[in-house]
C-alpha cells in the first residue's frame, strides 16, 4: 500500500490538492512579485511538465485572480 492510500487519500486527491496549492502560490507570486515573476515560473513549469500543465496552471490562477478582484 502506498503512503497516500494508507492515510486515506487517493492519488487523484493528492494531485488536486497539490495543484490547488500551486495555483494559490502563483496568485501570491503575482500579487507580491508581479507578472514577470509568474511568467518566468510558468516557463519553468512548461519545461518540466509540458505546455498543457503550464496552461492549466495559468488559467486556474487567472480565474482565481478574477474571482478575488
C-alpha positions in Angstrom: 0.0 0.0 0.0 1.4 3.4 -0.9 1.7 6.3 1.5 -1.2 8.2 0.0 -3.5 5.2 0.2 -2.6 4.4 3.7 -3.8 7.7 5.0 -7.0 7.6 3.1 -6.1 10.0 0.2 -6.3 8.7 -3.3 -3.5 9.8 -5.8 -6.1 11.9 -7.6 -6.9 13.8 -4.4 -3.2 14.4 -3.7 -2.7 15.8 -7.2 -5.8 18.0 -6.9 -4.6 19.3 -3.6 -1.1 19.9 -4.9 -2.5 21.8 -8.0 -4.7 24.0 -5.8 -1.7 24.9 -3.6 0.3 25.7 -6.6 -2.4 27.9 -8.0 -2.6 29.9 -4.8 1.2 30.2 -4.8 1.1 31.6 -8.4 -1.6 34.1 -7.4 0.5 35.2 -4.3 3.6 35.5 -6.5 1.7 37.7 -9.0 0.5 40.0 -6.2 3.8 40.3 -4.4 6.4 40.0 -7.2 4.5 40.9 -10.4 3.6 39.4 -13.7 7.2 38.9 -14.9 7.9 36.6 -11.9 4.9 34.5 -12.8 5.9 34.3 -16.5 9.3 33.0 -15.5 7.8 30.4 -13.2 5.3 29.3 -15.9 8.2 28.8 -18.3 9.9 26.6 -15.8 6.6 24.6 -15.4 6.3 24.2 -19.1 9.9 22.9 -19.4 9.4 20.5 -16.6 5.8 19.3 -17.1 4.8 20.4 -20.6 2.7 23.2 -22.1 -0.7 21.7 -21.0 0.3 21.8 -17.4 1.6 25.4 -17.6 -1.6 26.5 -19.4 -3.8 24.8 -16.9 -1.9 26.5 -14.0 -2.0 29.8 -15.8 -5.8 29.6 -16.5 -6.6 28.5 -13.0 -4.5 31.3 -11.4 -6.2 33.9 -13.7 -9.6 32.6 -12.7 -8.7 32.9 -9.0 -7.4 36.4 -9.5 -10.5 37.5 -11.4 -12.8 36.0 -8.7 -11.0 37.9 -6.0 -11.0 41.3 -7.7 
